[in-house]
Amino acid sequence: MGMRFQFRVIAESKRHRARVGLLKTPRGVLITPAFMPVATYGAVKTLTPDELWKVGTRILVANTYHLHLRPGEDLIERFGGLHRFMNWKGFILTDSGGFQVFSLSKLRKITEEGVKFRSPIDGREVFLTPEKAVRIQLALGSDISMVLDYPVKLPSTYRETEKALEITTLWAKRSREEFLKVSHPYQLQFGIVQGGLFKDLRIRSARDLLEIGFDGYAVGGLALGESRNERNEILDVILPILPKDKVRYVMGVGLPQDIEDAVLRGADLFDCVLPTRNPRRGTVFTSEGKINLKSAKYAEDFSPLDPLCDCYTCRNFTRAYLRHLFKTMEPLAGRLASLHSIYYYNTLLDHLRREILAENGISLEDVIKEEML
């Protein structure tokens, strides 16, 4: 991590491995642990950048593969990069396209050289190599870029998982070499630990990545169908291996209890589509648990969506009104539910940060004041 970047842990829990960190970059300072809403095409569905900022979002994750297909990284670069293109003043992490290796399995062919995709838009062939993924993300101008990796479906056999891991490690080496040749001083690159649910493969992957040397490390290939206990067992093994002075990112984790599990084990960043996908379908998390706003029992419920929430939605609208919007398929329904959901997730992370800091006699306000966030 160059002089323009610094990550340091400012507080650790005395009861578990949870920590609060500061990632300093030319763009500003990010306090971790933090949740990243998914902006696949450069937008978080139904919400404006200003709305996201006002509810506490400071970092988003966008998708390299989909932005490459449309509108193309060349256009975005000519406009001044993805931040300017989408008018976002916070941080952006770009996925490499590795998840599409998993999710578009019927439309791709993997070799050691890279991945051949059949575009779901127009059927044309797209060849994504580790080097190309690096260059696309450079053109996009994200703050954090990810290496191209090969996650496997769960469950997979040991040999299938090991073969995918060998390709992931090969791609990681090539990605790092390309990044060091072409990168600009405003971007970090993270390696991704793979290995499925096999602890020895996970350990091998982590050690290989440490030997290559990255600016931060992610744990990929989880939240793909494994149980909560299985995931936590992997995190218990891997997170302590990863450097204390580097950001640790657990990819795809989106349920509140799963995020808390990962925070307690020392993770710093998280992303998932659930906090915006589920609300658009009428399901949200509240202080009273998960509720389905389409349920008939809310037809005459004039209480706020969440009585303990201070977001715009909860301050201004009732469950009965929100149910009415969903039943009449008004687009406003998904917007209001999503706004609450992102606020809820940011509040969850805020509480976790405050708890860790309080154990160390530090207030979040003092940290913000000191760092001039």
Secondary structure, DSSP 8 states (H G I E B T S, - for coil): --TT-EEEEEEE-SSSS-EEEEEEETTEEEEESEEEEB-TTSS-TT--HHHHHHTT--EEEEEHHHHHHTT-HHHHHHHT-HHHHHT--SEEEEE-SHHHHHHTGGGEEE-SS-EEEE-TTT--EEEE-HHHHHHHHHHHT-SEEE-------SS--HHHHHHHHHHHHHHHHHHHHHHHHH--TT-EEEEEE--TT-HHHHHHHHHHHHHH--SEEEE-S-SSS--HHHHHHHHHHHTTTS-TTSEEEETT--SHHHHHHHHHTT--EEEESHHHHHHHTTEEEETTEEEETTSGGGTT--SBSSTT--SHHHHH-BHHHHHHHHHTT-HHHHHHHHHHHHHHHHHHHHHHHHHHHHHTT--HHHHHHHHT-
